[in-house]
Amino acid sequence: MDFADEVVSAVATAARGNVALSGAAASSVKVFAALGHPVRMAVVAHLLQVGPRAAVHLQQAAGLTSPGRLYHHLNVLLDSGVVERGFRGTYRLRPEPAAVRALIEAVAPIVGVPPVVDVGPVVDVAPVDR
């Protein structure tokens, strides 16, 4: 049984019997739960496509009119470990984007988010003084 099978089995067991999860299974459940909402999937997909962004950009990408709703979803993503707060109020994916990308590709069709377009690596470029 590989890791994915173990997680699925643990989640199914917990759902049937109200069993407390621990370790990798518990953290994986948090990730699946975080990615199980279309707004959070839209935020994560946007971060995958364009890299670190300020909350206002994520609010627009997710189609939200209220910053409070965005921060609710960001807190779920932060708590799950999918997203982290970066420099000057920006949000970015944790350094394991390949794992996150695999989860997104698995969950995206279920929650109705279009597949992520691979735009290659994101490179931060410092502004040029003229």
Secondary structure, DSSP 8 states (H G I E B T S, - for coil): --HHHHHHHHHHHHHHHT----HHHHHHHHHHHHHTSHHHHHHHHHHHHH-SEEHHHHHHHHT-S-HHHHHHHHHHHHHHTSEEE-GGGEEEE-S-HHHHHHHHHHHHHHHT------------------
